[in-house]
Amino acid sequence: MNTPKPPFSSISEELLYNIYLKVSTGNGNGITPNDIDTLAKLNSFLKDAVLMEADDIMSAINALKGNVPVVANSLEKLYNIVQGLTYLRREDIDHLAELNTIVQDADLVRTEDLTSAITGIKGNVPVNGNTLEKLHSLIQGFSFLKREDIDTISELNALVTDGDLVRVQDLADALIGLNLKKRSIQFFFSGDWDDDEHYNHYHDRDMFVLRGKINSIAHDFTHQLSSVTYKSRLDVSSNWSVHSTLTSLQTWINTNITGDETTGTKYWIKCLPSYKPGYDDEAMNILNFNVQ
């Protein structure tokens, strides 16, 4: 083997060359086993690098491996694992429908769908209440009523500014009173009459006696009649006044009648029918009015 000479291509060549120089000088200062029996001594001969102990090499390898599990603690094992992986391509998940087929426990939501859902939850809430914070701020401004604030009609009426509430008893009393004020009488006509005297002779339900002033007079007669005429007189008089309209009858009452239905003026009202052509059978007129 040729003796290596500078420039050296490796550390080993440099080491051999230094050994050669020691031996060839003949001065008895050659390298002995004691000169290189430790790495520290051997490293003192090497100018461009330091040799490593086996423990240092293992530490460096372990540091490189990190916490890799046994199943992947070599490049060969890791390569075999990688070969078994099924990789997704961009075109496999470029829209939500494809991505949803991969995600097994829930569907992903598009931005438009999420916005629509939120809008549906909000409904028609105004801008000043479209977040929890805004709604909370609105509620803070409310003045809440307590039960004791409205446990009487008087207290409740104090809050209602556009009208007074009515107690059930007050309403019942008012309805009863109103019902007592309304009256009606029915004039019955059996037909087959020629004149006023003949009619009066055969019909005893075409006139009534009333007491006290009445108003709000209205009438409603059956379809056989085209119209009705009224006559009135005081109970103490035999003279009849004729009224072709209800207005005329009301004017006579206002002029001649006083008091209420208990102690007021007593008077008679008679009703005369006008039949439609071709009719002469039974008919009726209902006179409605209010009493004082």
C-alpha positions in Angstrom: 0.0 0.0 0.0 1.4 3.5 -0.9 2.1 5.9 1.9 -0.6 8.7 1.9 0.7 12.2 1.3 -0.8 15.6 1.6 -3.3 16.8 0.5 -5.3 14.1 2.3 -8.7 12.9 1.1 -9.8 11.7 4.5 -9.0 11.8 8.2 -7.8 8.2 8.1 -5.1 9.1 5.5 -3.9 12.0 7.7 -3.8 9.7 10.7 -1.7 7.1 8.8 0.6 9.8 7.5 1.3 11.1 11.0 2.0 7.5 12.2 4.4 7.1 9.3 6.3 10.2 10.2 6.7 9.0 13.8 8.1 5.7 12.7 10.3 6.8 9.9 12.3 9.5 11.9 14.2 6.7 13.8 14.4 8.9 16.9 12.6 6.4 19.0 9.6 8.7 19.4 7.1 6.5 17.5 3.4 6.2 18.4 2.7 3.5 21.0 -0.6 2.0 22.0 -0.5 4.3 25.0 -0.5 7.4 22.8 -3.9 6.6 21.3 -5.7 4.4 23.8 -8.3 7.1 24.5 -10.4 9.2 22.2 -8.9 12.3 23.8 -5.4 11.2 22.8 -6.5 10.1 19.3 -8.4 13.4 18.9 -5.2 15.3 19.7 -3.7 14.0 16.4 -6.7 14.9 14.3 -6.7 18.6 13.2 -10.1 19.0 11.4 -12.5 16.9 13.5 -13.2 15.2 16.8 -14.3 11.5 16.9 -17.5 10.7 18.8 -18.1 8.1 21.5 -20.8 5.5 20.8 -23.1 7.0 23.5 -22.9 10.4 21.8 -23.8 8.8 18.5 -26.9 7.0 20.1 -27.9 10.3 21.8 -27.8 12.1 18.5 -29.8 9.3 16.8 -32.4 9.3 19.6 -32.7 13.1 19.4 -33.3 12.8 15.7 -36.0 10.1 16.2 -37.8 12.0 18.9 -40.8 10.2 20.3 -41.6 8.2 17.1 -43.4 4.9 18.0 -41.7 1.6 17.4 -43.9 0.9 14.4 -42.2 3.9 12.6 -38.7 4.0 14.1 -36.9 3.5 10.8 -37.2 5.0 7.4 -38.3 1.6 6.0 -41.1 1.3 8.6 -42.3 4.9 8.0 -42.2 4.4 4.3 -44.4 1.3 4.5 -46.9 3.3 6.7 -47.0 6.1 4.1 -47.8 3.7 1.3 -51.0 2.7 3.1 -52.3 6.2 3.3 -55.2 7.3 1.0 -54.7 10.9 0.2 -57.4 13.3 -0.7 -57.1 15.3 -3.8 -58.2 18.9 -4.2 -61.0 17.9 -6.6 -62.3 15.4 -4.0 -63.3 18.2 -1.6 -63.8 21.3 -3.8 -67.5 21.7 -2.8 -69.5 21.1 0.3 -71.4 18.1 -1.0 -68.2 16.2 -1.5 -66.8 17.3 1.9 -70.1 16.3 3.6 -69.8 12.8 2.3 -66.4 12.5 4.1 -67.6 14.0 7.4 -69.7 11.3 9.0 -71.1 13.0 12.1 -72.4 16.3 10.8 -73.0 18.4 7.6 -70.9 21.4 7.0 -72.8 24.7 6.5 -72.3 27.2 3.7 -72.0 30.8 4.5 -75.2 31.6 2.7 -77.1 28.8 4.6 -75.7 30.1 7.9 -76.8 33.6 7.1 -80.2 32.4 6.1 -80.6 30.5 9.3 -79.6 33.5 11.4 -82.0 35.7 9.5 -84.8 33.2 10.2 -84.0 33.2 13.9 -84.0 37.0 14.0 -87.3 37.2 12.1 -88.6 40.8 11.8 -86.8 42.1 14.9 -85.9 45.8 14.5 -82.3 47.0 14.3 -82.3 48.2 17.9 -83.0 44.7 19.1 -81.1 42.4 16.6 -78.4 41.2 19.1 -78.6 39.9 22.6 -76.7 42.9 23.8 -79.2 45.4 22.2 -82.2 43.4 23.4 -80.8 43.3 26.9 -80.3 47.1 26.8 -83.9 47.5 25.7 -85.2 45.3 28.5 -83.2 47.3 31.1 -85.3 50.3 30.3 -88.6 48.5 31.1 -90.5 49.5 34.2 -92.2 46.3 35.3 -95.5 46.2 37.0 -95.9 44.3 40.2 -99.1 42.5 41.1 -99.9 44.9 43.9 -99.7 47.8 41.4 -102.8 46.6 39.6 -104.8 44.5 42.1 -107.7 47.0 42.1 -109.7 48.5 39.2 -108.8 52.0 40.5 -105.0 51.2 40.2 -105.5 49.7 36.8 -107.5 52.7 35.6 -104.7 55.0 36.7 -102.4 53.3 34.2 -104.9 53.1 31.3 -104.9 56.6 29.9 -107.5 56.2 27.1 -110.4 54.9 29.0 -111.7 53.5 32.3 -112.0 49.8 32.8 -115.4 48.6 34.1 -116.0 46.1 36.9 -118.2 43.2 36.1 -120.9 44.3 38.5 -120.9 47.8 37.2 -121.2 46.5 33.6 -124.1 44.2 34.7 -125.9 47.0 36.4 -125.5 49.3 33.4 -126.8 46.6 31.0 -129.8 46.0 33.3 -130.5 49.7 33.5 -130.2 50.0 29.7 -132.5 47.1 29.1 -135.1 48.7 31.5 -135.0 51.8 29.3 -136.0 50.1 26.1 -139.6 49.2 25.4 -141.6 47.9 22.4 -145.3 47.4 21.7 -147.0 45.4 18.9 -149.9 46.6 16.9 -151.8 43.6 15.3 -154.1 43.9 12.3 -156.3 41.0 11.1 -157.4 42.6 7.8 -160.8 42.8 6.1 -161.5 46.4 7.0 -162.9 49.3 4.9 -162.6 52.4 7.0 -161.3 53.7 10.3 -164.6 53.2 12.2 -165.1 49.7 10.9 -161.5 48.8 11.6 -161.7 50.1 15.2 -164.9 48.2 15.8 -163.4 44.8 15.0 -159.8 45.1 16.3 -158.8 45.6 19.9 -155.0 45.4 19.5 -154.4 48.5 17.3 -154.0 50.9 20.3 -152.2 51.1 23.6 -152.2 53.3 26.7 -148.8 54.6 27.8 -147.6 56.8 30.7 -144.6 59.2 30.7 -142.4 60.7 28.0 -140.8 58.3 25.4 -138.1 59.0 22.8 -135.9 57.4 20.2 -139.1 56.1 18.5 -138.7 53.6 15.6 -141.1 51.1 14.0 -140.8 47.9 12.0 -143.9 46.5 10.1 -144.5 43.3 8.2 -144.3 43.0 4.5 -148.1 43.2 3.9 -148.0 46.9 4.8 -146.7 49.8 2.8 -146.9 52.3 5.6 -148.6 53.1 9.0 -150.2 56.2 10.4 -150.5 57.1 14.1 -153.1 58.8 16.2 -152.6 60.1 19.8 -154.7 61.7 22.5 -154.4 62.4 26.2 -156.3 60.0 28.5 -158.4 62.9 29.8 -159.3 64.0 26.2 -161.5 62.6 23.4 -159.7 64.5 20.6 -157.2 62.5 18.5 -154.2 64.0 16.8 -153.1 62.4 13.5 -149.4 61.7 12.8 -148.3 60.6 9.3 -144.6 60.3 10.5 -142.8 59.3 13.6 -141.3 62.8 13.8 -144.8 64.3 14.2 -145.6 61.8 16.9 -142.4 62.6 18.8 -143.2 66.3 18.6 -146.7 65.8 20.1 -145.2 63.7 22.9 -142.6 66.3 23.7 -145.2 69.0 23.9 -148.0 67.2 25.9 -146.3 64.5 28.0 -144.3 64.8 31.2 -142.9 62.5 33.8 -141.8 58.8 33.7 -143.6 55.6 33.1 -144.6 55.3 36.7 -146.2 58.6 37.5 -146.1 60.5 34.2 -148.9 61.7 31.9 -151.2 59.0 30.7 -152.0 58.9 26.9 -153.2 56.7 24.1 -151.5 55.8 20.8 -153.3 54.2 17.9 -151.8 52.7 14.7 -153.6 52.6 11.3 -152.2 50.3 8.6 -151.9 50.9 4.8 -151.9 47.6 3.0 -150.0 46.9 -0.2 -152.2 46.2 -3.3 -153.4 42.6 -3.2 -152.9 42.2 0.6 -155.6 42.2 3.2 -154.6 39.5 5.6 -153.0 39.6 9.1 -150.1 42.1 9.6 -148.2 43.7 12.5 -146.2 46.8 13.3 -143.7 46.9 16.2 -143.1 50.3 17.8 -139.7 50.6 19.6 -138.8 53.4 22.0 -136.9 54.4 25.1 -138.6 55.5 28.3 -137.5 58.3 30.7 
